[in-house]
Amino acid sequence: MATKSSTHRENVLNIDTTLSVTLARQKISLGRVLGMVPGAMLTFNKHYADPMELEAAGLPIAHGEIVKIGDKFGVRILEILQPNSEQAAD
């Protein structure tokens, strides 16, 4: 028989969260954003083969590499990140 705490833990672990893969980030002016048109190209200071950041609920949780799986893409996990004290305080 499951205890109350184990049932609660199972319920918490079944909560869905948004998982995102961040390819790159950069700050640009709002004017440049408003000036974008279809076909515009943006260059980032990140090599295409560098690890990507995997986020759960907006917090970084892992680094991985992009892989092709059939006609879809996926992420191969390279490193699991440890939560830092700032994330734990939020």
PyMOL commands that set and color helices and strands:
alter all, ss='L'
color gray80, all
select helices_A, chain A and resi 4-13+30-34+85-89
alter helices_A, ss='H'
color red, helices_A
select strands_A, chain A and resi 19-22+52-56+59-69+72-80
alter strands_A, ss='S'
color yellow, strands_A
deselect
rebuild
show_as cartoon
